Amino acid sequence: MIAASTFRGRRVALFGLGGSGLATAKSLVAGGADVSAWDDNPAQVEAAREAGIPVADLRDLDWASLDTLVLAPGVPLTHPKPHWTVDLANSHGVEIIGDVEIFVRERRAHAPGSPFIAITGTNGKSTTTALIAHLIAHSGRDAQLGGNIGTAVLTLAPPAAERVHVVECSSYQIDLAPSLDPSAGLLLNLTPDHLDRHGSMQHYADVKARLVAQSDVAIIGVDDDWCRGIADSLESQAGTVVRISKDHALEDGLFAQGSLIRQSKAGATHDLADLSGIATLRGAHNAQNAAAAIAACQAVGLSEDEIRAGLAAFPGLKHRMQPVARRGRVVFVNDSKATNAEAAAPALQSFEPIYWIAGGLPKEGGIAALEPFFPRIAKAYLIGEAAAGFAATIGAHAPFEISDTLDNAVAAAARDAASDTAAMPAVLLSPACASFDQYRNFEVRGDAYVSLVSGLDDIEMLIDVENIGEHHG
């Protein structure tokens, strides 16, 4: 854990006692801050009290005496309207920050200049973050992986010269981290998202741009207009910018050409890595993730040989286009993290023929946007509340059956794929739906899929199934 010693003796109000909020409260207490923590959920308040965190209704505090308000990332800062704690803080001139800002201040105070890679973007940031941490760890260095990817940043080991922190940042976390200054900052892409929390696309882009604005090296995907504009603006201010692209060659930067990741610099172009044969990095979207990860690892001193060796050994991000098993020619893929149509598109684009398991709690728009990929589907197996609606959409394009439950779908898809003579048929769980009609979250759904696959006859598991589900306890 990182003890927030830079807040020693300071009066801090903290709102939001979920996973990262509770970790932040513990860090502040360990660092010697005078903490008052609160949450609208009484169960979380009680859990904090039992963990030794001082709790108090923040409405009862003397806000004029406070130094800092720390918000959990899920608490609205500006839109759709500021949380009541934000109004109180603003009216009393109290700074408002989050856990990433505390990490940044601890790094500046105790290990200035220590390697720190921060990653954001609308899509692909979790895979890119996991890939960077994997490449660094595979090279024998100490990689600390956390942030929005699921491990609270203040639970990591403290910053040190020989330790590389790799931190995924959501727009909410960036908004609460005004001093964010990574060694390498990555902005992968921007498409409309979370606009209910940011009010407009322009504000959303402005928030995301803060992550790269103070980076020693800004690594920016330039395949959309928003990011191209941010890259050009930073470069005009004499910032160090490395551009990346999955769509076209660059005169200066890293880009994908087929399965190759190439780098152009000073008029010369050379091949950095070949992704062909790396099952966990299939698809154009992963070419962008790989290019970004390579640029980040170059920025913190990894050699090209170390990077290539790490890429070949990448196990993939759990529940995201994760090959989990083979049976003969058939590959079984866990893409449970695809909880809407846009998120399912990369997997549907990366395999053929597909025995597609889809459905759950439907999102607005259903799967109509995936129609260009329907010719790749040998058959669909539809589950959950979305089954009937999905059947109406896909019925004119591909065979389907209403399987209702995941166990029925796995059994039927495995049976049908076994008779396919194609080179590599895929039984793909990519639901394009939330899980909440049948499972607590997408992780539980993905683990259930892996467990069902592992019980098939003559199956060769590609991952360790001993510990699936432990993180849900």
N, C-alpha and C positions, 0 to 999 in steps of 0.2 A: 504493500500500500504506500501511496505518496502522502505523507503528513503535510498538510498545508501550513507550513511554518511561516509563510509570508503574511498570514492572517493572525498571527499570534497577538493576543490582546485586543483584537478588533471585534466590534459588536456586529454580528452577522445574523440576519434573518434568512431562513431558507424555506422555500415553499415547494412541495412535491417530494414525496417520500417513497416513490417506486424504487426500482433497482438502482438506477444511477443516482437518484436523489439521496437515497439512504447511504450509498457509498460516499457521496460528497459530504454528507453530514459527518460521517465517521472520520473522513480526512480532515475536516475543519476542526473537530474536537481533538483529534490526535495532534494537530498543529498548534493547539493552544488558543483557538478562537473562542469568543463568548457567543455561543450559538443558541438561537431559538428557532426550532423547526416546527413545521405544521403541514397538514394535508387535509383536503376535504373528506378523505376516506378515513373513518375512525380506526379501521383495522390497521392501516399503515401507520397512523399515529401511535397506536399501541405497540406495534412491532418496533418502531423507533425507540419508544420509551424502554422497552425490554432490552434493546441493544445499547442502552446507556446514553442515548441522545437526549439532550434537554428539549422538551417540547412545550409549546405555548401557543395559544391562539394569537396569531400575528396582529389581529385587530386591537389587541389589548396593549401592544408595545408602545413605547415612546419613540416614534419614528424619527424625531429630531436628534435622538442620541445614537442612531444606527449609522454604521459605516457602509454596509453593503447588503444588498438583497441578492441572494442566489436563487435562480429559478431552475427547476428541472426543465429539460428541453420541450416537454409536451405542454407546458403552460403558455398560453398566448401572451406575446409581448406587445404586438401592435394590432393584429387582425384575428378574428372579425372585430374584436374590441379588446383593449388591454385588460389583463386580469386585474382584480381589485388590488392586489399587492403592488402591481406596477403603478397604478394610479397613486397609491400611498407613497411609494418610493419617489416617483417624479415630483410630487408636491412638496417633498422634503429634501430634494437634492441628493438622494441616496443612489449610488451607482447600482446598476443592475447587470449581473454577469451570470455565467454558467460554469459547469465543471471544466470545460476545455480552457476557459480563461484562467482558472486556478492552476491548471497544469502548465500553461504558458508562463505564468508568473513564477512558479516553482523552478521551471527550467532556466529562466533568466537569472534567478537568484543563486542557484546552486550548480548549474552546469551550462552556462551560456555557450551557445554554439554547438551543443551536443546534437547528434543527428536526429532529425525530427521530420518525418514525412506525413503530410496531411492530404487527404483525398476527399473530393466531393464531385458532384455531378448528378444529373437526374437519374441516369441508368448506368449500371456496371460498376458502381463504386465499391460494393462489397466484394465482388470477385477480384477487382484490381487491388483492393487493400489486402485481401488474403494472399494473392499472388506475390505482392511485394514482400510481405512478411515471410512467406515461404522461401523466396529467393535469398533473402538476407540470412535466414536461419540455415538454409542449405549450404550457404558459403561458410558456415561456422561462426557467424557473428550472433550476438544477443539481439533478437528481435522481440519487441514488446508490442503486441497487437491488441488494439482496443478502440473505444469510441462507439460510434453508431452501429458497428458490426455486432455488438452484443456484450462486450466486456467493458464496464465503466472505466474510463481512462485513469481515474484516481485509484483504482485497484491495482494498477501496473507497478512494476518496480520503478524507483525514482530515476529521473534523468541522470545520465553519466556519460562521460566522453566516449566510452567504448560500447554504449548501448544505443540501439536504434529504435525509436518509438515510431510506430506506424499506426496512424489514427484516422479512421473514417469519420467524417464530419457531415452531419445533416445541415440543412439550411437553418434549422432552429438553433443548433449548437453554434454555428458561425455567427448568427445574430447576437449571441450572448458572449462573444469572444473578441472584443475590440482590439486586443493586442496580438492576435494570432499572427505568428511570424515563423513559419516552418522553414527548414533548410530547403525542402522541395515541396511545393504546393501543386496539387493536381486538380484541374477542372476538366472533367471528361467531356461533358456535353450538357446542353440545356434544352429541355422541352417543357411545356406548361405542366406544372405540378404544384400541389400544396398552395394554390392561389387563394384558397379560403383563409390561409394563414399569412399571406403576403400581400393580398389586395390586388396586385397586378403582376404581369410577367416582368415588367421593368424592375419593380422592387425585388422580385425573386432573383433576377439576374444580378442586380446590384449587391444583394446579400452574398450570393455565391462568389462573386468577384472578389470579395474581401479576403477570401482564403488565399488567393494568389497574389493579391496586391502588395503584401509585405514579405513575400517569399524570397529567399535568396535566389532560387530558380523556380520560375513559373512554367509548369508543363500543362499545355492547354490543347484539347482537341478542337480542331478547326473545321469540323464537318457541319456546323450549324452557324447561322448568322450571328447569334448572340455571342458565342464563344470567339468567333473570328474578330468581332468588334472589341472584345475584352483583350485579346492577344495584341491587336494592333495598338490599342490605347496604352497598354503597359509598355510595349516596346518603344512607343513615342516618348515615354517618360524615362527612357534609358534603363528599363528593367531587363533582366535576363530571361528570355522567353524561349522555350523549346516547344515547337508545334508538333502535333501528332495527327495522323489521319488514317482512317480505314478505307476511305473512298477514292483518294487520288494521290499521285506522287507529289512530293514537296521538294522545292529547291533547297530548303534548309529545315531539317526536322526528321522525324521518324514516321514511316508510313508502311502500309501493307500492300503487297502485290501478290495476290493469291495467298499461298501459305507462308510467304517470306515476309519478315520484318526487315525493312531496309532503312538506312540512315544516310541522309545527304548533308554534307557540310563542306563549305569552302569549295564548291564546285565538284566535289567527288562523292560518289555513292557506293556504299558497300553493304553486303548482307550481314545482318546481326544475328538472325535466328530463323530457323525453319520450323513452323508449327505443324507441318504435316506429320501424322502419326501420333500426335499428342491429343488423345481423345478428350481430355478435360479442357482443351482450348480450341474446340471446333467453332466455326462460324465467324462471320465478319465482325460481329460485336466483340468477340474474344480477341480478334486481331488488334482492335483498338485497346482493349484492356492490357494485352501483352506489350504493345508499343509504349503505353503509359508507364507500365511497371518497369520496363527496361530503362526508360529515361530516368525514372526516379532512382533506380539502383545505380545507374551510372553517376548520378548526382551525389550519392553518398559513398562512392569509391569502389563498387564492385567491378570486377573485370568482365570482359565479354565471355571468357571461358566459364567463369563462375555463373554468369547469368544463363548461358545455354544449358549448363548442367542442371541448374535449378528448374528451368522450364520443363525439361524432359521428365522431371520427377514430380511435377505438380499434381497433387491428388484431387484438385478441384474443390470448389466451395460446396459444402454440404447442402443438399436440397436444391442446388442450382445447376441444371444440366449435368448431373453427377452420374457417370456410369457406375452402376453398383454390382452388376453381375453379367455373366454370359451363359448361354446354353446353346452349344453349337455355334451357328452363325449369328444367333439372336443376341442383341445387347439390350439390357434393361437399364433405363435411365430415370433417375429421380429428379424431377424438376418441380417439386411441390411448392417452391418459392414463387412460381408463376401464378400469382393470385388475380391477374386480370389478363385481358386479351393481349395488350401490348407486351406484357412480360412473357407470355407464352410464345410470341412470334419467333424469337431467336432459336428456340429448340425446334420448332416446326420447320424452320429454314435450314436446320443443320443435319437433319436425318431424313432418310427415305429408303424403303417404304416405312410408314409409321403405323403402329397399332396404338392408337391414341386413347389414353384414359383421361377424360375431362369431366368437369362438373364439380358441384359443391354449392356454395351460396353465391348466386350470380351477382356480378357487378353491372352497373349501368352500361348499356351498349352490347352486352353479351359477347358473342364471338363473331359478329358480322365482319369485323375488321380483319379477321384471319382467313377470309375466303380465298385470297391468292394462294394460300398454302394447302387448301383442301385437296388438290390433285396429288399431293404427297402422301395422303392418308389412305392406307389400305382398308382400315376399318376403325370406327370410333366406338368406345365403350363408355357410356354416359352414366354418371352417378349423381346422387344428391338432388337437391331442390332444382338445380338447373337442367336436369336431364331432359325434360319435355321441351323446354325452350331451345336447348341446343340441338335437339333432334329436328326441330322445325327448321333451324338454320342450315344444318349440314346435310339434311336428308336428300336433297336434290344433287348432292355432289359426291357423296361417299357412303358406303354401307355403314350401318350403325346398329347397336343394340342398346336397350335400356338395361344396364347392369344393376342399377340402384346403389350397390355397395362396392367398396374397393376390393373386397375379397372375391366377389363374383367377377369383377372386371379383370383382375390379375389372372385368375384362372382361365377365363375365356381368351384374353389377349395372348397369353403364353401358348395356349393350345393352337390358336390360329397362326401365330407367327412361326411356330415350329414347322409348318408345312410350306412356308414361303421359300422360294428358291433364290431370292435375291442375295446379293453378297453380304449385306448386313442389315436385316430387318431390325427395327427398334420397337420395343414395348416401352412407350413413353408416358409417364405420369407428368402431365403439364396441364393442370386443371383449369387455368384461366378463370378461377373462382376463389373466393375466400373459403376457408375450411369450416366455418363455425356451425354449419348445419349438422356436421357429423364428428368434427374433431376440434380440440381446444385451440389449436393454431396450426400453421402450415408445417412446423417442425414435427409435431405429433403425427400429422398425416403422412409426411415423408418417411418417418420411422416405421409407420405401419406398413407402408408400401415395401420398404426394404425387408421387413420381417416376413411379409407374405411371399416375396420373391425368394428369400432364403429357404423357404419351406418347399419349393418346387423340386421335383426329381431332377437329378443329373445337373444341378446348377453349380456354376463356378463363381463364387463371390469374389468381387474385386475390392471390397472394403471389409474392414473388421466389423462384424455385427455383434460382437460380445457386449459392447457398451451402448448400443443405441437406446435412446430414451432416457439415459441417466440425467441429462441436463434438464429434464422436465420435472424432476422430483421436488 
